Amino acid sequence: MTGSHAGGVEDASVMELNGEPMTQEKIDELQKNAPGTVVNMHFLHPDDKPEDAELLDLSVLFPGAAIASDAMPWVNKDGTLVEGDVWPMPTEAFAHPRSAGCFSRFLSRWARGADGEKPKVSLIEAIRRTSLIPAQILEKSVPQMRGKDRLQVGADADIVVFDLATVQDNATFTEPAQHSTGFQHVLVNGTPIIRDGKELLEQRPGKPIRRPRATTLPGVPGTGAAEPVEAS
């Protein structure tokens, strides 16, 4: 990738490695010697530019929008992938901070209001955007999601108890594996995995979410026809 094609931007410094802006020379070096290196790219600087903050608000507060982390793989300090059922995450593991702080950042910045600002979304709407709406997007193709992100009889008891006054994302671009704070209790399938703010590492109640196996292949565009496949 050249300077004029670094992710569609002109300036290579929008890309960071461990929180440090990159140069085109550094990009060329990594592509040659360590092509699997994980880097972050900044398209907006909402903390420094009011116009960028407005753009971010426009997308985050778009009517009916879902909040999702778009998480990326975690890598160890030596650049190898963190693989398997690793928890807690190694403190030196690297990824985008959204992988650890997406939802707490939305709650603290938009539902509580950052730095003395008024909230930009109600708490109930914030909960809807981070839970119910994502489940509703998936439930038509993944029926298991109809039992998720709802507090009702018969639904899966996945419950988070937090204090809006103290909930906070702590992950940064230099230390992205930092846990969020302000969450007192977390239950998965009715089993506590965090109680009184402390992790219960021996508990592993999570279950995979799978969609039914397809029995037809997509039809030819414009014909509506579908080709049956044999379910094994």
Secondary structure as a PSIPRED ss2 file (coil, helix, strand):
# PSIPRED VFORMAT (PSIPRED V4.0)

   1 M C   1.000  0.000  0.000
   2 T C   1.000  0.000  0.000
   3 G H   0.000  1.000  0.000
   4 S H   0.000  1.000  0.000
   5 H H   0.000  1.000  0.000
   6 A E   0.000  0.000  1.000
   7 G C   1.000  0.000  0.000
   8 G C   1.000  0.000  0.000
   9 V E   0.000  0.000  1.000
  10 E C   1.000  0.000  0.000
  11 D C   1.000  0.000  0.000
  12 A H   0.000  1.000  0.000
  13 S H   0.000  1.000  0.000
  14 V H   0.000  1.000  0.000
  15 M E   0.000  0.000  1.000
  16 E E   0.000  0.000  1.000
  17 L E   0.000  0.000  1.000
  18 N C   1.000  0.000  0.000
  19 G C   1.000  0.000  0.000
  20 E E   0.000  0.000  1.000
  21 P E   0.000  0.000  1.000
  22 M C   1.000  0.000  0.000
  23 T C   1.000  0.000  0.000
  24 Q H   0.000  1.000  0.000
  25 E H   0.000  1.000  0.000
  26 K H   0.000  1.000  0.000
  27 I H   0.000  1.000  0.000
  28 D H   0.000  1.000  0.000
  29 E H   0.000  1.000  0.000
  30 L H   0.000  1.000  0.000
  31 Q H   0.000  1.000  0.000
  32 K H   0.000  1.000  0.000
  33 N H   0.000  1.000  0.000
  34 A C   1.000  0.000  0.000
  35 P C   1.000  0.000  0.000
  36 G C   1.000  0.000  0.000
  37 T C   1.000  0.000  0.000
  38 V C   1.000  0.000  0.000
  39 V C   1.000  0.000  0.000
  40 N E   0.000  0.000  1.000
  41 M E   0.000  0.000  1.000
  42 H C   1.000  0.000  0.000
  43 F C   1.000  0.000  0.000
  44 L C   1.000  0.000  0.000
  45 H C   1.000  0.000  0.000
  46 P C   1.000  0.000  0.000
  47 D C   1.000  0.000  0.000
  48 D C   1.000  0.000  0.000
  49 K C   1.000  0.000  0.000
  50 P H   0.000  1.000  0.000
  51 E H   0.000  1.000  0.000
  52 D H   0.000  1.000  0.000
  53 A H   0.000  1.000  0.000
  54 E H   0.000  1.000  0.000
  55 L H   0.000  1.000  0.000
  56 L H   0.000  1.000  0.000
  57 D H   0.000  1.000  0.000
  58 L H   0.000  1.000  0.000
  59 S H   0.000  1.000  0.000
  60 V H   0.000  1.000  0.000
  61 L C   1.000  0.000  0.000
  62 F C   1.000  0.000  0.000
  63 P C   1.000  0.000  0.000
  64 G C   1.000  0.000  0.000
  65 A C   1.000  0.000  0.000
  66 A C   1.000  0.000  0.000
  67 I C   1.000  0.000  0.000
  68 A C   1.000  0.000  0.000
  69 S C   1.000  0.000  0.000
  70 D C   1.000  0.000  0.000
  71 A C   1.000  0.000  0.000
  72 M C   1.000  0.000  0.000
  73 P C   1.000  0.000  0.000
  74 W C   1.000  0.000  0.000
  75 V E   0.000  0.000  1.000
  76 N C   1.000  0.000  0.000
  77 K C   1.000  0.000  0.000
  78 D C   1.000  0.000  0.000
  79 G C   1.000  0.000  0.000
  80 T C   1.000  0.000  0.000
  81 L E   0.000  0.000  1.000
  82 V C   1.000  0.000  0.000
  83 E C   1.000  0.000  0.000
  84 G C   1.000  0.000  0.000
  85 D C   1.000  0.000  0.000
  86 V C   1.000  0.000  0.000
  87 W C   1.000  0.000  0.000
  88 P C   1.000  0.000  0.000
  89 M C   1.000  0.000  0.000
  90 P C   1.000  0.000  0.000
  91 T C   1.000  0.000  0.000
  92 E C   1.000  0.000  0.000
  93 A C   1.000  0.000  0.000
  94 F E   0.000  0.000  1.000
  95 A C   1.000  0.000  0.000
  96 H C   1.000  0.000  0.000
  97 P C   1.000  0.000  0.000
  98 R H   0.000  1.000  0.000
  99 S H   0.000  1.000  0.000
 100 A H   0.000  1.000  0.000
 101 G H   0.000  1.000  0.000
 102 C H   0.000  1.000  0.000
 103 F H   0.000  1.000  0.000
 104 S H   0.000  1.000  0.000
 105 R H   0.000  1.000  0.000
 106 F H   0.000  1.000  0.000
 107 L H   0.000  1.000  0.000
 108 S H   0.000  1.000  0.000
 109 R H   0.000  1.000  0.000
 110 W H   0.000  1.000  0.000
 111 A H   0.000  1.000  0.000
 112 R H   0.000  1.000  0.000
 113 G H   0.000  1.000  0.000
 114 A H   0.000  1.000  0.000
 115 D H   0.000  1.000  0.000
 116 G H   0.000  1.000  0.000
 117 E C   1.000  0.000  0.000
 118 K C   1.000  0.000  0.000
 119 P C   1.000  0.000  0.000
 120 K C   1.000  0.000  0.000
 121 V C   1.000  0.000  0.000
 122 S C   1.000  0.000  0.000
 123 L H   0.000  1.000  0.000
 124 I H   0.000  1.000  0.000
 125 E H   0.000  1.000  0.000
 126 A H   0.000  1.000  0.000
 127 I H   0.000  1.000  0.000
 128 R H   0.000  1.000  0.000
 129 R H   0.000  1.000  0.000
 130 T H   0.000  1.000  0.000
 131 S H   0.000  1.000  0.000
 132 L H   0.000  1.000  0.000
 133 I H   0.000  1.000  0.000
 134 P H   0.000  1.000  0.000
 135 A H   0.000  1.000  0.000
 136 Q H   0.000  1.000  0.000
 137 I H   0.000  1.000  0.000
 138 L H   0.000  1.000  0.000
 139 E H   0.000  1.000  0.000
 140 K C   1.000  0.000  0.000
 141 S C   1.000  0.000  0.000
 142 V C   1.000  0.000  0.000
 143 P H   0.000  1.000  0.000
 144 Q H   0.000  1.000  0.000
 145 M H   0.000  1.000  0.000
 146 R H   0.000  1.000  0.000
 147 G H   0.000  1.000  0.000
 148 K C   1.000  0.000  0.000
 149 D C   1.000  0.000  0.000
 150 R C   1.000  0.000  0.000
 151 L C   1.000  0.000  0.000
 152 Q C   1.000  0.000  0.000
 153 V C   1.000  0.000  0.000
 154 G C   1.000  0.000  0.000
 155 A C   1.000  0.000  0.000
 156 D C   1.000  0.000  0.000
 157 A C   1.000  0.000  0.000
 158 D C   1.000  0.000  0.000
 159 I E   0.000  0.000  1.000
 160 V E   0.000  0.000  1.000
 161 V E   0.000  0.000  1.000
 162 F E   0.000  0.000  1.000
 163 D C   1.000  0.000  0.000
 164 L C   1.000  0.000  0.000
 165 A C   1.000  0.000  0.000
 166 T C   1.000  0.000  0.000
 167 V C   1.000  0.000  0.000
 168 Q E   0.000  0.000  1.000
 169 D C   1.000  0.000  0.000
 170 N C   1.000  0.000  0.000
 171 A C   1.000  0.000  0.000
 172 T C   1.000  0.000  0.000
 173 F C   1.000  0.000  0.000
 174 T C   1.000  0.000  0.000
 175 E C   1.000  0.000  0.000
 176 P C   1.000  0.000  0.000
 177 A C   1.000  0.000  0.000
 178 Q C   1.000  0.000  0.000
 179 H C   1.000  0.000  0.000
 180 S C   1.000  0.000  0.000
 181 T E   0.000  0.000  1.000
 182 G C   1.000  0.000  0.000
 183 F E   0.000  0.000  1.000
 184 Q E   0.000  0.000  1.000
 185 H E   0.000  0.000  1.000
 186 V E   0.000  0.000  1.000
 187 L E   0.000  0.000  1.000
 188 V E   0.000  0.000  1.000
 189 N C   1.000  0.000  0.000
 190 G C   1.000  0.000  0.000
 191 T E   0.000  0.000  1.000
 192 P E   0.000  0.000  1.000
 193 I E   0.000  0.000  1.000
 194 I E   0.000  0.000  1.000
 195 R E   0.000  0.000  1.000
 196 D C   1.000  0.000  0.000
 197 G C   1.000  0.000  0.000
 198 K E   0.000  0.000  1.000
 199 E E   0.000  0.000  1.000
 200 L C   1.000  0.000  0.000
 201 L C   1.000  0.000  0.000
 202 E C   1.000  0.000  0.000
 203 Q C   1.000  0.000  0.000
 204 R C   1.000  0.000  0.000
 205 P C   1.000  0.000  0.000
 206 G C   1.000  0.000  0.000
 207 K C   1.000  0.000  0.000
 208 P C   1.000  0.000  0.000
 209 I C   1.000  0.000  0.000
 210 R C   1.000  0.000  0.000
 211 R C   1.000  0.000  0.000
 212 P C   1.000  0.000  0.000
 213 R C   1.000  0.000  0.000
 214 A C   1.000  0.000  0.000
 215 T C   1.000  0.000  0.000
 216 T E   0.000  0.000  1.000
 217 L E   0.000  0.000  1.000
 218 P C   1.000  0.000  0.000
 219 G C   1.000  0.000  0.000
 220 V C   1.000  0.000  0.000
 221 P C   1.000  0.000  0.000
 222 G C   1.000  0.000  0.000
 223 T C   1.000  0.000  0.000
 224 G C   1.000  0.000  0.000
 225 A C   1.000  0.000  0.000
 226 A C   1.000  0.000  0.000
 227 E E   0.000  0.000  1.000
 228 P E   0.000  0.000  1.000
 229 V C   1.000  0.000  0.000
 230 E C   1.000  0.000  0.000
 231 A C   1.000  0.000  0.000
 232 S C   1.000  0.000  0.000
